[in-house]
């Protein structure tokens, strides 16, 4: 079956997060300072402890069904643990998430081959993104910052749909929005479990871009393995013939 669509993971596939997870502490601290300036009168240490506890509690349940609650849900639970009742729909929490994102942006750069690759493909294939991230607005901001938004027919971010990779449901949602079948699509990602296993479980071929040493998953075998985005066009050409 001819390939009509190429779907991509976002982080560490198209956009590279610098220095692993060094963004976490600065982003959390910036968000805390904003909340502290807006009436959340607790120490940074207590906020960090409550946030970690809220995260663990939330994902103990969410992991069972591969769910991805929006970051605002985690933040609302954090504040509840600190004695503040604030609904996840509160504008305060939306603004706090935006503060996190503004710091996070400093730690993300596009792969040097990302834009040339996407522009070379967009006239021949439908393009999409399926990404795990609890703040979908942050992914949207990054795509806009680097002028990539209009290249994609769909952008599905886990925090917007409360479902995350490797759940087949998030991949199938993207396929439906692009109007293609799984057999007509290829998924490109940098993790064996979330991206390769997830894409293949949804019925797609999977291209694994090896960014780091990763523990092998016995049940997961990519259809193709590359070390750079520039290696992808010849593979797609092979699949067209």
C-alpha positions as CSV (number, residue, x, y, z in Angstrom):
1,X,0.0,0.0,0.0
2,X,1.4,3.4,-1.0
3,X,2.5,5.7,1.8
4,X,0.5,8.9,2.0
5,X,1.4,10.3,5.4
6,X,4.4,10.6,7.7
7,X,3.8,11.2,11.4
8,X,6.5,12.4,13.8
9,X,7.2,12.4,17.5
10,X,8.0,16.0,18.5
11,X,10.6,16.1,21.3
12,X,14.0,14.6,20.6
13,X,12.9,13.8,17.1
14,X,12.1,17.1,15.5
15,X,12.9,19.4,18.4
16,X,15.8,18.6,20.6
17,X,15.7,19.1,24.4
18,X,19.1,20.3,25.5
19,X,21.0,18.8,28.4
20,X,18.4,16.0,29.0
21,X,16.1,17.2,31.8
22,X,18.0,20.2,33.0
23,X,14.9,22.3,32.1
24,X,12.9,20.8,35.0
25,X,14.2,22.7,38.0
26,X,14.3,26.2,36.3
27,X,10.8,25.7,34.9
28,X,9.4,24.5,38.2
29,X,11.1,27.4,40.0
30,X,9.8,30.0,37.6
31,X,6.2,28.6,37.9
32,X,6.5,28.6,41.7
33,X,7.7,32.3,41.7
34,X,4.7,33.3,39.6
35,X,2.3,31.5,41.9
36,X,4.0,32.9,45.0
37,X,3.6,36.4,43.6
38,X,-0.1,35.6,43.1
39,X,-1.1,34.5,46.6
40,X,0.3,31.0,47.0
41,X,2.2,31.6,50.2
42,X,4.5,28.6,50.7
43,X,8.2,28.0,50.5
44,X,9.8,26.7,47.3
45,X,10.8,23.5,49.2
46,X,7.2,22.7,50.2
47,X,5.9,23.5,46.7
48,X,8.5,21.1,45.2
49,X,7.5,18.4,47.7
50,X,3.8,18.8,47.0
51,X,4.3,18.9,43.2
52,X,6.3,15.6,43.3
53,X,3.6,14.0,45.5
54,X,0.8,15.2,43.2
55,X,2.6,13.9,40.2
56,X,3.1,10.5,41.7
57,X,-0.5,10.3,42.9
58,X,-1.9,11.4,39.5
59,X,0.2,9.0,37.4
60,X,-0.3,6.0,39.7
61,X,-3.9,6.1,38.3
62,X,-3.2,7.6,34.8
63,X,-0.5,5.0,34.0
64,X,-3.1,2.2,34.2
65,X,-4.8,3.4,31.1
66,X,-2.0,5.4,29.4
67,X,-3.7,8.6,30.2
68,X,-2.1,12.1,30.2
69,X,-4.0,14.6,32.3
70,X,-3.2,18.2,31.4
71,X,-0.5,19.8,33.5
72,X,-3.1,22.0,35.1
73,X,-4.7,19.0,36.7
74,X,-1.4,18.2,38.4
75,X,-1.0,21.8,39.5
76,X,-4.5,21.9,40.9
77,X,-3.7,18.8,43.0
78,X,-0.4,20.3,44.1
79,X,-2.2,23.4,45.4
80,X,-4.8,21.2,47.1
81,X,-2.1,19.4,49.0
82,X,-0.8,22.8,50.1
83,X,-4.3,23.9,51.4
84,X,-5.4,25.9,48.4
85,X,-8.6,25.1,46.5
86,X,-8.1,26.0,42.8
87,X,-9.8,24.3,39.9
88,X,-7.8,23.1,37.0
89,X,-9.8,25.5,34.8
90,X,-8.6,28.5,36.7
91,X,-6.9,31.3,34.6
92,X,-4.3,31.4,37.4
93,X,-3.2,27.8,36.6
94,X,-3.2,28.5,32.8
95,X,-0.9,31.4,33.4
96,X,1.3,29.4,35.7
97,X,1.7,26.7,33.0
98,X,2.6,29.5,30.5
99,X,5.4,30.5,32.9
100,X,6.7,26.9,32.9
101,X,6.6,26.9,29.1
102,X,8.5,30.2,28.8
103,X,11.4,28.7,30.7
104,X,11.2,25.3,29.0
105,X,11.5,27.0,25.6
106,X,15.0,28.0,26.5
107,X,16.1,24.4,26.5
108,X,14.6,23.4,23.1
109,X,16.1,23.8,19.6
110,X,15.1,22.3,16.3
111,X,17.1,19.5,14.8
112,X,19.2,21.1,12.0
113,X,17.6,18.8,9.5
114,X,14.0,19.1,10.7
115,X,12.7,22.1,8.7
116,X,14.5,21.1,5.4
117,X,13.1,17.6,5.8
118,X,9.5,18.7,6.5
119,X,9.5,21.2,3.7
120,X,10.8,18.6,1.3
121,X,8.0,16.2,2.3
122,X,5.0,18.4,2.8
123,X,4.1,18.5,-1.0
124,X,4.2,14.7,-1.3
125,X,2.8,13.5,2.0
126,X,0.3,14.5,4.7
127,X,2.3,15.3,7.8
128,X,1.3,15.0,11.4
129,X,2.7,15.0,15.0
130,X,1.9,12.7,17.8
131,X,3.6,13.8,21.0
132,X,3.6,13.0,24.7
133,X,3.6,16.3,26.6
134,X,1.3,17.4,29.4
135,X,1.2,21.1,28.2
136,X,-0.1,21.0,24.6
137,X,0.0,24.8,24.4
138,X,3.8,24.6,24.9
139,X,4.2,22.3,21.9
140,X,2.0,24.7,19.8
141,X,4.2,27.6,20.9
142,X,7.4,25.9,19.9
143,X,6.0,24.9,16.4
144,X,5.0,28.5,15.8
145,X,8.3,29.9,17.1
146,X,10.2,27.8,14.5
147,X,7.7,28.4,11.7
148,X,6.6,24.8,11.4
149,X,2.9,24.9,12.3
150,X,1.5,25.2,8.8
151,X,3.5,22.1,7.6
152,X,1.3,19.7,9.6
153,X,-2.2,18.6,8.9
154,X,-2.7,17.5,12.5
155,X,-0.9,18.0,15.8
156,X,-2.0,15.6,18.6
157,X,-0.4,16.2,22.0
158,X,-1.2,13.8,24.8
159,X,-2.2,16.5,27.4
160,X,-4.9,17.8,25.1
161,X,-6.6,14.3,24.6
162,X,-5.8,12.6,27.9
163,X,-4.2,9.7,26.1
164,X,-0.5,9.1,25.5
165,X,1.8,6.9,23.5
166,X,2.1,4.0,23.2
167,X,-1.7,3.8,23.4
168,X,-3.0,3.1,19.8
169,X,-5.8,5.5,20.5
170,X,-3.6,8.6,20.2
171,X,-2.1,7.4,16.9
172,X,-5.5,6.5,15.5
173,X,-6.8,9.9,16.3
174,X,-4.1,11.5,14.2
175,X,-4.7,9.1,11.3
176,X,-8.4,9.9,11.4
177,X,-7.6,13.6,11.3
178,X,-5.3,13.1,8.3
179,X,-7.8,10.9,6.6
180,X,-5.4,8.0,6.0
181,X,-5.3,4.4,7.1
182,X,-2.5,3.0,9.3
183,X,-1.2,1.0,6.3
184,X,-0.7,4.3,4.4
185,X,1.4,5.9,7.2
186,X,4.8,5.8,8.7
187,X,5.7,6.9,12.2
188,X,9.1,8.5,13.1
189,X,10.2,8.6,16.7
190,X,13.2,8.4,19.1
191,X,11.9,5.8,21.7
192,X,11.4,2.1,21.2
193,X,8.5,1.7,23.6
194,X,6.3,4.9,23.1
195,X,7.1,5.5,19.4
196,X,8.1,2.3,17.7
197,X,5.8,0.0,19.7
198,X,3.0,2.5,19.8
199,X,3.2,3.2,16.0
200,X,3.3,-0.4,15.1
201,X,0.5,-1.3,17.5
202,X,-1.6,1.1,15.6
203,X,-0.7,-0.6,12.3
204,X,1.9,1.8,10.9
205,X,5.5,1.1,9.8
206,X,8.0,2.7,12.2
207,X,11.2,4.5,11.7
208,X,13.4,4.6,14.8
209,X,15.8,7.6,15.1
210,X,18.5,6.5,17.5
211,X,19.4,9.5,19.6
212,X,20.9,7.8,22.6
213,X,21.8,4.4,24.0
214,X,18.5,2.8,24.9
215,X,17.7,-0.5,26.5
216,X,16.5,-3.0,23.8
217,X,12.8,-4.0,24.0
218,X,12.7,-7.7,23.0
219,X,9.2,-7.4,21.5
220,X,9.9,-4.2,19.6
221,X,11.6,-4.2,16.2
222,X,11.6,-1.0,14.1
223,X,11.1,-1.3,10.4
224,X,14.0,1.0,9.8
225,X,16.6,2.6,12.1
226,X,18.4,5.9,11.3
227,X,20.7,8.2,13.2
228,X,19.6,11.5,11.5
229,X,16.4,12.9,10.0
230,X,18.3,13.3,6.7
231,X,18.3,9.5,6.2
232,X,14.5,9.4,6.0
233,X,13.7,10.5,2.4
234,X,15.4,7.5,0.8
235,X,13.4,5.2,3.1
236,X,10.2,6.8,2.1
237,X,11.1,6.6,-1.5
238,X,11.8,2.8,-1.1
239,X,8.3,2.5,0.5
240,X,6.7,4.2,-2.5
241,X,8.1,1.7,-5.0
